[in-house]
């Protein structure tokens, strides 16, 4: 197989809407825009990579319901190989309802896990990795993630983790991760008083480079070679921040595939995330490579 990046993790169906202000209890609010599209950390990162011209494949599981079919068709429509996306008979897929406040781009998210089972380690087919260069994980399916990471490590693949929450199994997974790129919430689980200290702790656990993302405050990155830097977030007229972190990971992995210096990798990832925020939905405004390059060319000093 010719996939450059294989991802294993969560996928969901997002139902999104915009409103002028959040209603109070027992109040109604009109939605000005409504959108249904796929979501999930790894799944959306793979979509971002496809938009950038990278061949990808996804490991995961959905229910055999209508939501599951929409999740699959959304990924396949973007060019993601879903031969590793299994369907669980008689079970339901994960779904989220996301209300986005106009002007502030703040969100309220209501989600249902669904009843589809997580992947089991023996369902991780090494053949899907083929000639891949990168394995991308979110750590949400503990056993399968560990199995995939061990296979990737034995084959010399680059491993990347989207660390949203520090959960059971994370500590065991971290020594197998080359590039942990984690949220502030994840970082505060390691260092409650100073999330930036998590960069060094992640490097101590085996990372070649580690990044803590802080939303509008940008990100902080460090490498095992002693490099340390802050990447500011790019200013855009944000409509919806759903999926920004996922797209950041997609841009980060793209930079790794190019062999870029770490600062350029993170700067490119920040640009991809900023461009995504222009429209409603986690995938609607994910940029092409030409769009990302043009955006950065206009911000030489940023």
C-alpha positions as CSV (number, residue, x, y, z in Angstrom):
1,X,0.0,0.0,0.0
2,X,1.1,3.5,-0.7
3,X,-0.3,5.4,2.2
4,X,2.0,8.0,3.7
5,X,0.0,8.4,6.9
6,X,-2.2,5.9,8.8
7,X,-4.4,7.1,11.6
8,X,-6.1,5.1,14.3
9,X,-8.7,6.7,16.6
10,X,-12.1,8.2,17.1
11,X,-14.5,9.2,14.4
12,X,-17.9,10.9,14.8
13,X,-20.7,12.7,13.0
14,X,-21.0,16.4,13.9
15,X,-24.3,18.3,13.7
16,X,-23.4,22.0,13.9
17,X,-25.4,25.2,14.1
18,X,-24.8,28.9,14.6
19,X,-26.8,31.2,16.8
20,X,-26.8,34.8,18.0
21,X,-26.6,34.0,21.7
22,X,-27.0,31.0,23.9
23,X,-30.5,30.7,25.2
24,X,-31.5,30.4,28.8
25,X,-33.3,27.4,30.3
26,X,-36.6,26.7,28.6
27,X,-35.9,29.3,25.9
28,X,-35.7,28.8,22.2
29,X,-33.0,30.0,19.8
30,X,-33.0,30.1,16.0
31,X,-30.0,28.5,14.3
32,X,-28.8,30.7,11.4
33,X,-26.7,28.0,9.7
34,X,-26.8,24.2,10.0
35,X,-24.2,21.7,8.9
36,X,-23.7,18.0,9.2
37,X,-20.2,16.5,8.6
38,X,-17.8,14.0,10.0
39,X,-15.5,14.8,12.9
40,X,-13.0,13.2,15.3
41,X,-9.4,14.1,16.1
42,X,-7.5,11.6,13.9
43,X,-10.2,11.4,11.2
44,X,-10.2,15.2,10.7
45,X,-6.4,15.3,10.7
46,X,-6.4,12.8,7.9
47,X,-8.8,14.9,5.9
48,X,-6.5,17.9,6.4
49,X,-3.6,15.8,5.0
50,X,-5.6,14.7,2.0
51,X,-6.4,18.4,1.2
52,X,-2.6,19.0,1.4
53,X,-2.0,16.1,-1.1
54,X,-1.0,13.3,1.2
55,X,-2.3,9.7,0.8
56,X,-3.9,8.5,4.1
57,X,-5.7,5.5,5.6
58,X,-7.9,5.2,8.7
59,X,-8.3,2.5,11.4
60,X,-11.5,2.7,13.5
61,X,-15.0,1.5,14.1
62,X,-18.5,2.9,13.6
63,X,-21.9,1.4,14.1
64,X,-24.0,0.1,11.2
65,X,-26.4,3.1,11.5
66,X,-27.0,6.0,9.3
67,X,-24.5,8.1,11.2
68,X,-21.8,5.5,10.5
69,X,-22.5,5.5,6.8
70,X,-22.2,9.3,6.8
71,X,-18.9,9.2,8.7
72,X,-17.5,6.7,6.2
73,X,-18.8,8.5,3.1
74,X,-17.4,11.8,4.4
75,X,-13.9,10.3,4.8
76,X,-14.0,8.4,1.5
77,X,-15.2,11.6,-0.3
78,X,-12.0,13.3,0.9
79,X,-9.8,10.5,-0.3
80,X,-9.2,8.7,3.0
81,X,-8.8,4.9,2.6
82,X,-11.4,3.4,4.9
83,X,-10.6,-0.3,4.4
84,X,-9.6,-0.3,8.1
85,X,-12.8,1.4,9.2
86,X,-14.9,-1.5,10.6
87,X,-18.7,-1.5,11.1
88,X,-20.3,-2.9,14.3
89,X,-23.5,-4.7,13.5
90,X,-26.5,-3.6,15.6
91,X,-24.5,-0.8,17.3
92,X,-24.5,3.0,17.0
93,X,-21.9,5.5,16.0
94,X,-20.6,8.5,18.0
95,X,-22.5,11.8,17.4
96,X,-22.0,15.4,18.6
97,X,-24.3,18.4,18.6
98,X,-22.3,21.6,18.5
99,X,-23.8,25.1,19.0
100,X,-21.5,27.9,17.9
101,X,-22.1,31.5,19.1
102,X,-21.8,34.1,16.3
103,X,-19.2,36.8,16.9
104,X,-17.3,35.0,19.7
105,X,-17.0,31.6,18.0
106,X,-17.5,30.0,21.4
107,X,-19.0,26.5,21.4
108,X,-21.2,24.3,23.5
109,X,-20.7,20.6,22.6
110,X,-23.2,17.8,23.5
111,X,-22.0,14.4,22.5
112,X,-23.1,10.7,22.7
113,X,-20.4,8.0,22.6
114,X,-22.5,5.5,20.7
115,X,-22.3,1.8,21.4
116,X,-19.8,0.7,18.7
117,X,-17.0,-1.1,20.4
118,X,-13.4,0.2,20.3
119,X,-10.9,-1.7,18.1
120,X,-9.2,-4.7,19.7
121,X,-5.4,-5.2,19.4
122,X,-5.9,-8.3,17.2
123,X,-8.0,-6.2,14.8
124,X,-5.0,-4.0,14.0
125,X,-3.9,-5.3,10.6
126,X,-0.1,-4.6,10.1
127,X,-0.7,-4.7,6.3
128,X,-2.6,-1.4,6.4
129,X,0.6,0.3,7.5
130,X,2.2,-0.9,4.3
131,X,4.9,1.6,3.3
132,X,3.5,4.4,5.6
133,X,5.9,6.9,7.1
134,X,3.7,8.2,9.9
135,X,1.2,6.7,12.4
136,X,-1.2,9.2,14.0
137,X,-3.0,8.3,17.2
138,X,-5.4,10.0,19.7
139,X,-5.0,7.3,22.3
140,X,-8.8,6.8,22.7
141,X,-8.7,3.1,21.9
142,X,-6.1,1.9,24.4
143,X,-5.3,-1.6,23.3
144,X,-5.4,-1.0,19.6
145,X,-3.4,2.2,19.9
146,X,-0.6,0.4,21.8
147,X,-0.6,-2.5,19.3
148,X,-0.4,-0.1,16.4
149,X,2.3,2.0,18.0
150,X,4.5,-1.0,18.7
151,X,4.2,-2.2,15.1
152,X,5.1,1.3,14.0
153,X,8.1,1.5,16.3
154,X,9.4,-1.8,15.1
155,X,9.2,-0.6,11.5
156,X,10.8,2.8,12.1
157,X,7.7,4.9,11.5
158,X,7.2,8.3,12.9
159,X,4.5,8.3,15.6
160,X,2.4,11.3,16.5
161,X,-0.1,11.7,19.3
162,X,-3.0,14.1,19.5
163,X,-3.3,14.2,23.3
164,X,-6.6,15.8,24.2
165,X,-7.0,14.2,27.6
166,X,-4.5,12.3,29.8
167,X,-6.4,9.0,30.3
168,X,-5.9,5.4,31.3
169,X,-3.2,3.9,29.1
170,X,-1.6,7.2,28.1
171,X,1.4,6.7,30.3
172,X,2.1,3.3,28.7
173,X,1.7,4.8,25.2
174,X,3.9,7.9,25.6
175,X,7.3,6.0,25.3
176,X,6.2,4.9,21.9
177,X,5.4,8.4,20.6
178,X,8.0,10.6,18.8
179,X,5.8,13.7,18.6
180,X,3.3,14.3,21.3
181,X,1.2,17.4,20.4
182,X,-1.1,17.9,23.3
183,X,-3.8,20.3,24.6
184,X,-3.6,22.5,27.6
185,X,-5.9,20.2,29.5
186,X,-3.6,17.3,28.8
187,X,-0.6,19.3,29.9
188,X,-2.3,20.4,33.1
189,X,-2.9,16.8,34.0
190,X,0.9,16.5,34.1
191,X,1.7,19.9,35.5
192,X,-1.4,21.5,37.1
193,X,0.4,24.8,38.0
194,X,2.5,25.3,34.8
195,X,1.3,23.4,31.7
196,X,4.4,24.6,29.8
197,X,6.5,22.3,32.0
198,X,4.7,19.4,30.3
199,X,7.0,19.9,27.2
200,X,10.0,18.8,29.2
201,X,8.1,15.9,30.9
202,X,6.9,14.7,27.5
203,X,10.5,14.8,26.2
204,X,11.6,12.8,29.2
205,X,9.0,10.2,28.4
206,X,10.5,9.6,25.0
207,X,9.4,12.3,22.7
208,X,11.8,13.7,20.0
209,X,9.8,16.9,20.1
210,X,6.7,18.0,22.1
211,X,4.2,20.7,21.7
212,X,1.5,22.1,24.0
213,X,-1.3,24.0,22.2
214,X,-3.1,26.9,23.9
215,X,-5.7,27.9,21.4
216,X,-5.7,31.7,20.8
217,X,-2.4,31.9,22.9
218,X,-0.6,29.8,20.3
219,X,1.7,26.9,21.2
220,X,4.9,26.1,22.9
221,X,7.3,23.5,21.5
222,X,10.6,21.9,22.6
223,X,12.9,19.3,21.2
224,X,15.3,16.8,22.7
225,X,18.1,18.8,21.1
226,X,17.3,21.7,23.4
227,X,15.2,23.9,21.0
228,X,12.4,25.9,22.7
229,X,10.0,28.4,21.1
230,X,6.6,29.9,21.2
231,X,4.5,30.0,18.0
232,X,1.7,32.7,18.2
233,X,-1.7,31.9,16.8
234,X,-2.4,33.7,13.6
235,X,-5.2,36.2,13.8
236,X,-8.2,35.6,11.5
237,X,-11.9,36.4,11.7
238,X,-12.9,33.2,13.4
239,X,-16.3,31.7,12.8
240,X,-15.9,28.3,14.4
241,X,-12.9,26.7,16.2
242,X,-14.3,23.2,15.9
243,X,-11.5,21.0,14.6
244,X,-8.7,23.6,14.8
245,X,-6.6,21.3,16.9
246,X,-7.2,18.3,14.6
247,X,-6.2,20.4,11.6
248,X,-3.1,21.6,13.5
249,X,-2.0,18.0,13.8
250,X,-2.6,17.4,10.1
251,X,-0.4,20.4,9.2
252,X,2.2,19.3,11.7
253,X,2.4,15.8,10.2
254,X,2.6,17.4,6.7
255,X,5.6,19.4,7.8
256,X,7.3,16.3,9.2
257,X,6.8,14.5,5.9
258,X,8.6,17.3,4.2
259,X,11.6,17.1,6.5
260,X,11.2,20.7,7.5
261,X,12.9,22.3,10.6
262,X,10.7,22.1,13.7
263,X,9.9,25.8,13.7
264,X,8.6,25.7,10.1
265,X,6.6,22.6,10.9
266,X,4.8,24.3,13.8
267,X,4.3,27.6,12.0
268,X,2.7,25.7,9.0
269,X,0.4,23.8,11.4
270,X,-0.7,27.0,13.1
271,X,-1.5,28.5,9.7
272,X,-3.7,25.5,8.7
273,X,-5.5,25.7,12.0
274,X,-6.2,29.4,11.6
275,X,-7.5,29.0,8.1
276,X,-9.9,26.2,9.2
277,X,-11.5,28.6,11.7
278,X,-12.9,30.8,8.8
279,X,-16.1,28.7,8.4
280,X,-18.6,26.5,10.3
281,X,-17.5,22.9,10.7
282,X,-14.3,21.1,11.5
283,X,-13.6,20.4,7.8
284,X,-15.3,23.0,5.7
285,X,-12.4,25.5,5.5
286,X,-9.4,23.1,5.8
287,X,-6.9,24.7,3.4
288,X,-5.2,23.3,0.3
289,X,-1.4,23.5,0.2
290,X,-1.7,26.5,-2.1
291,X,-4.0,28.3,0.3
292,X,-1.7,27.6,3.3
293,X,1.4,28.7,1.4
294,X,-0.3,31.9,0.2
295,X,-1.5,32.7,3.7
296,X,2.0,32.3,5.1
297,X,3.6,34.3,2.3
298,X,1.6,37.3,3.4
299,X,2.8,36.9,7.0
300,X,6.6,36.7,6.6
301,X,7.3,38.3,10.0
302,X,4.5,36.5,11.9
